[in-house]
Amino acid sequence: MTGPSGSTALAGRRAIVTGGASGIGLACAEAFAEAGAHVTIADLNGEAATAAAERIGGEAWQVDLGDTGALADLALDADILVNNAGIQHVRPIEEFEPERFSLILRIMLEAPFLLIRAALPGMYERGWGRVINLSSVHGLRASPYKSAYVAAKHGLEGLSKVTALEGGPHGVTSNCVNPGYVRTPLVEKQIADQAKVHGIPEEDVVEQVMLTESAIKRLVEPAEVASLVRWLASDDARMVTGASYTMDGGWSAR
């Protein structure tokens, strides 16, 4: 194998990336494919997943992660699992719809648990595995009006650490990546909601809300996140487990 940036660094590895048809997930899928891995793009949007998979020489898996009952007896044959899929909903707690809260926790906490549960037996059998959870600065800090998202990400942090402790003796690592606001469709969709709840124009949301705590005043690029994810999947990171890597422009330094 060459180094982690080489084209064969992950040759022979099988990766599954949830929410892999766009944004951070797609950037991760592309980075893994570039490093020689076979990538399965799991996404609710089957058409987009198929198109992306065809571009990178991988395969598509159309899956509704909100339907956790369908995942309970799943078995996954993967060396690398990236739990990336997520949604956002911005509301004060007293106005937050309970069914929406439940959906966000199913997609962003219960589904990662079920996918990890499905992947670990194969990883244990081979003595090698990487679980990489796309958390957020909101896995370490809170913001108002995001009760479900913050709760799910905080839960994901705990799940990742338990996975690290259980997986360590079997050659499996588990880590979180914690970006600030990333230039993705998910973030772009938030701008109108944030403008409404904060009572400011949409053009002021990025600077006044999204980047107010960041020392570096720009959005994170998906490829920057993917570069860290790819490193965590490499052999150079085999002693890194139970960790949370911030890429938030200094937000969590406050």
Backbone torsions as a table, in degrees:
resi	resn	phi	psi	omega
1	MET	NA	144.0	172.6
2	THR	-86.2	-176.8	-180.0
3	GLY	-66.2	171.7	-175.4
4	PRO	-59.0	-23.0	179.7
5	SER	-91.6	-3.5	-178.5
6	GLY	-78.5	164.5	-173.2
7	SER	-76.1	-10.9	179.3
8	THR	-119.4	16.3	-176.6
9	ALA	-60.2	-31.2	-179.8
10	LEU	-117.2	24.3	-179.8
11	ALA	-58.4	134.4	-180.0
12	GLY	85.2	-9.9	178.3
13	ARG	-85.3	146.8	177.4
14	ARG	-112.8	124.5	-177.0
15	ALA	-117.1	142.5	170.9
16	ILE	-119.4	128.8	180.0
17	VAL	-123.2	116.1	177.6
18	THR	-82.9	148.9	-173.7
19	GLY	62.1	33.0	-170.3
20	GLY	-85.0	1.4	-176.3
21	ALA	-87.1	-9.4	-179.2
22	SER	-156.6	170.4	172.3
23	GLY	57.9	-138.6	-178.0
24	ILE	-60.6	-41.8	-178.3
25	GLY	-59.3	-44.0	179.0
26	LEU	-65.1	-41.1	178.0
27	ALA	-61.9	-38.5	177.2
28	CYS	-66.6	-44.4	179.2
29	ALA	-59.0	-43.4	179.1
30	GLU	-64.4	-40.9	180.0
31	ALA	-65.7	-41.3	177.9
32	PHE	-65.0	-43.9	179.9
33	ALA	-62.3	-40.0	178.8
34	GLU	-62.4	-31.8	179.8
35	ALA	-87.0	4.6	173.1
36	GLY	99.8	2.0	-179.3
37	ALA	-80.1	155.3	169.5
38	HIS	-90.3	123.9	-170.4
39	VAL	-114.2	131.7	169.7
40	THR	-103.7	121.3	178.8
41	ILE	-94.3	110.0	179.3
42	ALA	-98.2	125.9	-176.8
43	ASP	-158.2	152.6	174.9
44	LEU	-65.7	-34.6	179.7
45	ASN	-86.4	94.8	-175.9
46	GLY	-64.3	-35.9	-179.3
47	GLU	-65.0	-46.1	179.4
48	ALA	-66.2	-38.0	179.2
49	ALA	-64.1	-42.1	179.8
50	THR	-64.4	-43.4	179.8
51	ALA	-63.0	-43.6	-179.7
52	ALA	-67.1	-42.0	-179.8
53	ALA	-62.7	-40.1	178.4
54	GLU	-62.8	-36.9	-179.4
55	ARG	-65.6	-35.6	-174.4
56	ILE	-104.2	3.3	179.2
57	GLY	75.0	28.4	178.9
58	GLY	-109.3	-153.1	176.8
59	GLU	-135.7	160.6	-177.1
60	ALA	-108.0	148.0	174.6
61	TRP	-135.3	104.2	176.9
62	GLN	-78.7	120.2	-175.1
63	VAL	-147.1	139.3	175.4
64	ASP	-99.8	101.9	-176.5
65	LEU	-73.2	-11.2	174.2
66	GLY	-76.1	-17.8	178.0
67	ASP	-92.5	73.5	-172.3
68	THR	-67.7	-25.2	178.3
69	GLY	-59.7	-32.4	-179.1
70	ALA	-76.2	-10.9	-177.2
71	LEU	-100.1	-5.7	-170.0
72	ALA	-63.8	-34.2	-177.8
73	ASP	-109.3	22.1	-176.6
74	LEU	-71.9	146.7	170.0
75	ALA	-126.1	128.5	-177.9
76	LEU	-118.1	134.0	177.1
77	ASP	-104.4	89.5	-175.6
78	ALA	-145.1	144.7	173.9
79	ASP	-90.6	-29.2	-176.9
80	ILE	-129.6	126.5	175.8
81	LEU	-121.2	121.8	177.2
82	VAL	-111.6	110.3	176.2
83	ASN	-87.8	97.7	-173.3
84	ASN	-118.7	-27.2	-172.2
85	ALA	-58.0	139.6	178.8
86	GLY	-165.6	160.9	173.6
87	ILE	-132.8	168.8	-178.4
88	GLN	-134.3	151.5	176.4
89	HIS	-150.7	124.7	-173.4
90	VAL	-111.7	109.8	-179.5
91	ARG	-155.2	147.6	168.1
92	PRO	-61.5	151.9	-175.8
93	ILE	-55.0	-42.9	-175.7
94	GLU	-68.9	-14.5	177.6
95	GLU	-108.5	-1.4	-174.6
96	PHE	-75.1	121.6	-176.8
97	GLU	-68.9	125.6	-176.8
98	PRO	-56.5	-37.6	-178.9
99	GLU	-68.3	-30.6	177.6
100	ARG	-71.2	-40.1	176.6
101	PHE	-58.7	-46.6	-179.5
102	SER	-62.7	-41.9	179.8
103	LEU	-61.7	-44.2	-179.5
104	ILE	-62.8	-42.0	177.8
105	LEU	-67.1	-34.6	177.7
106	ARG	-65.2	-47.9	-177.0
107	ILE	-68.1	-39.7	-166.8
108	MET	-104.7	-6.5	177.7
109	LEU	-132.7	-51.1	-179.8
110	GLU	-67.4	-44.8	-179.8
111	ALA	-62.2	-45.7	174.9
112	PRO	-56.4	-40.7	176.2
113	PHE	-58.8	-46.4	-176.9
114	LEU	-67.9	-36.0	178.4
115	LEU	-70.7	-41.0	175.9
116	ILE	-61.2	-45.5	179.0
117	ARG	-57.7	-37.9	-178.6
118	ALA	-75.4	-27.7	-174.9
119	ALA	-92.2	-28.6	-172.6
120	LEU	-60.0	-41.7	-178.3
121	PRO	-55.7	-43.3	178.3
122	GLY	-67.3	-40.0	177.4
123	MET	-62.8	-43.5	179.2
124	TYR	-62.0	-42.0	-178.4
125	GLU	-61.6	-37.8	-179.1
126	ARG	-87.6	-13.1	179.7
127	GLY	73.1	24.7	-179.3
128	TRP	-157.8	133.6	175.8
129	GLY	-170.0	155.3	177.6
130	ARG	-133.4	119.4	170.6
131	VAL	-108.5	119.9	-177.9
132	ILE	-123.9	117.4	-175.0
133	ASN	-105.5	119.6	176.4
134	LEU	-77.7	94.0	175.7
135	SER	-87.3	-135.8	-174.4
136	SER	-172.6	163.5	168.1
137	VAL	-56.8	-24.9	177.8
138	HIS	-76.4	-1.9	167.3
139	GLY	-80.6	-14.4	-177.7
140	LEU	-118.5	-23.7	-179.1
141	ARG	-132.1	162.6	177.1
142	ALA	-112.8	156.6	169.3
143	SER	-133.2	149.3	178.0
144	PRO	-65.3	154.8	172.8
145	TYR	74.6	10.8	-178.4
146	LYS	-129.5	46.1	-172.3
147	SER	-58.6	-44.7	-176.7
148	ALA	-69.6	-44.8	-177.9
149	TYR	-63.2	-46.7	-179.5
150	VAL	-65.2	-41.8	178.9
151	ALA	-63.2	-43.4	180.0
152	ALA	-64.0	-44.3	-178.6
153	LYS	-68.0	-38.3	175.5
154	HIS	-62.9	-39.6	177.1
155	GLY	-64.8	-39.3	179.1
156	LEU	-62.4	-36.4	176.9
157	GLU	-59.5	-45.3	179.6
158	GLY	-66.5	-43.1	177.8
159	LEU	-59.1	-42.0	-179.1
160	SER	-62.8	-39.5	-179.0
161	LYS	-70.6	-39.5	176.6
162	VAL	-63.4	-41.3	177.2
163	THR	-60.4	-39.5	178.5
164	ALA	-62.5	-43.1	-178.2
165	LEU	-68.7	-40.3	179.6
166	GLU	-74.4	-35.8	-174.4
167	GLY	-82.0	-22.2	-175.3
168	GLY	-51.0	-49.0	-179.6
169	PRO	-65.8	-12.4	-177.2
170	HIS	-107.2	10.3	179.5
171	GLY	79.8	18.4	-178.5
172	VAL	-111.0	127.7	175.3
173	THR	-105.5	156.1	178.2
174	SER	-143.3	126.3	-177.2
175	ASN	-143.2	159.8	173.9
176	CYS	-109.8	146.6	170.4
177	VAL	-114.3	130.9	-169.3
178	ASN	-122.9	80.5	178.3
179	PRO	-77.9	159.6	164.0
180	GLY	-79.9	-149.2	179.5
181	TYR	-70.6	125.9	-177.9
182	VAL	-109.4	146.3	-179.2
183	ARG	-72.9	85.8	-177.8
184	THR	-136.6	165.0	175.4
185	PRO	-57.6	-34.6	179.2
186	LEU	-60.6	-43.7	-179.7
187	VAL	-70.4	-41.6	-179.3
188	GLU	-61.6	-35.6	179.2
189	LYS	-69.4	-23.0	-178.8
190	GLN	-74.4	-22.4	-168.7
191	ILE	-59.0	-45.8	179.9
192	ALA	-63.4	-42.9	179.4
193	ASP	-63.4	-43.1	180.0
194	GLN	-64.5	-40.2	178.8
195	ALA	-60.3	-42.3	-178.0
196	LYS	-67.1	-48.0	-174.3
197	VAL	-72.5	-28.2	179.1
198	HIS	-93.7	-11.3	178.6
199	GLY	69.8	37.9	179.1
200	ILE	-129.8	161.1	178.1
201	PRO	-64.8	150.8	-179.3
202	GLU	-57.2	-36.9	-176.6
203	GLU	-67.9	-14.2	179.8
204	ASP	-96.1	-6.9	-172.8
205	VAL	-64.6	-46.6	-175.6
206	VAL	-58.1	-48.4	-176.1
207	GLU	-76.1	-43.8	-171.5
208	GLN	-85.7	-22.2	-178.5
209	VAL	-115.6	-54.9	-172.1
210	MET	-72.5	-35.6	-174.1
211	LEU	-110.3	9.2	-174.7
212	THR	-62.9	-32.3	-178.3
213	GLU	-93.4	-6.0	-175.2
214	SER	-89.1	137.2	176.2
215	ALA	-75.4	-29.2	177.9
216	ILE	-103.4	115.5	-168.7
217	LYS	-89.4	66.8	170.8
218	ARG	-155.9	161.3	175.8
219	LEU	-73.3	150.0	173.6
220	VAL	-74.6	143.4	177.5
221	GLU	-91.4	142.0	-180.0
222	PRO	-53.5	-38.4	-178.7
223	ALA	-64.7	-29.4	177.8
224	GLU	-68.2	-41.9	177.3
225	VAL	-64.6	-43.9	-178.3
226	ALA	-61.6	-32.8	179.7
227	SER	-65.3	-37.1	177.5
228	LEU	-71.3	-40.9	178.0
229	VAL	-60.8	-43.8	179.9
230	ARG	-63.8	-38.6	177.9
231	TRP	-63.7	-41.1	179.5
232	LEU	-63.1	-25.8	177.8
233	ALA	-83.3	-9.1	-174.1
234	SER	-84.5	167.2	177.3
235	ASP	-68.7	-24.2	177.9
236	ASP	-63.0	-22.2	-176.6
237	ALA	-101.3	19.7	-173.2
238	ARG	-68.2	-17.0	175.9
239	MET	-98.7	4.2	179.3
240	VAL	-97.1	112.4	177.6
241	THR	-155.0	151.1	-177.2
242	GLY	70.6	18.1	-174.8
243	ALA	-104.2	163.1	175.5
244	SER	-130.1	113.7	-174.6
245	TYR	-99.4	112.6	179.4
246	THR	-81.4	141.9	171.4
247	MET	-139.9	68.8	-166.6
248	ASP	-125.8	16.4	178.2
249	GLY	64.8	18.2	178.3
250	GLY	98.7	0.4	-178.8
251	TRP	-50.7	-52.1	-173.9
252	SER	-78.0	-1.9	175.0
253	ALA	-75.4	-14.6	-178.5
254	ARG	-75.4	NA	NA
